[in-house]
Amino acid sequence: CSIDFIELPRVNLSFRAKRVEKIDGSVEHRLYSNDNDGLYIATSNKARGIMEKLLGSIDHFIVLQNEDNDLFVLIPGCALPRRLHVDGSHLSVQVLLDRRNQEWISNMGEIRCYLYPVHSSKSFLITPSLASSMYL
């Protein structure tokens, strides 16, 4: 039994399995994005560690990479960020994600995820649009 197709309907994403033979003759199974050409889910602990360092407390993301080992991070944008007001202060830094806010979801339009390329230095993300930088 194998996994050939993964669909994430809330964020309008899907991935397909592909068997890739590497130069050294080894075989690797990858999940390629159907929505972002040439990108597949990175499975290395190193790639995940780089993203965790860059994103800090953001833990809802998928690390993608291409054949050149460039990294990208995919973050769903269909959750409404809300500040958690614990002590009555409106300056709280804690954020909750409301994934069921229908007004927010209906205003999202076609774009449900933001794709951020990682700079080749692996020290910062590139925000390709105003909306993606504000959501981050």
Secondary structure, 3 states (H helix, E strand, C coil): CCCCEEEEHHHCEEEEEEEEECCCCCEEEEEEECCCCCCEECCCHHHHHHHHHHHCCCCCCEEEECCCCCEEEEEECCCEEEECCCCCCCCCCCEEEECCCHHHHHHHCCCCEEEEEECCCCCCECCCCHHHHHHC
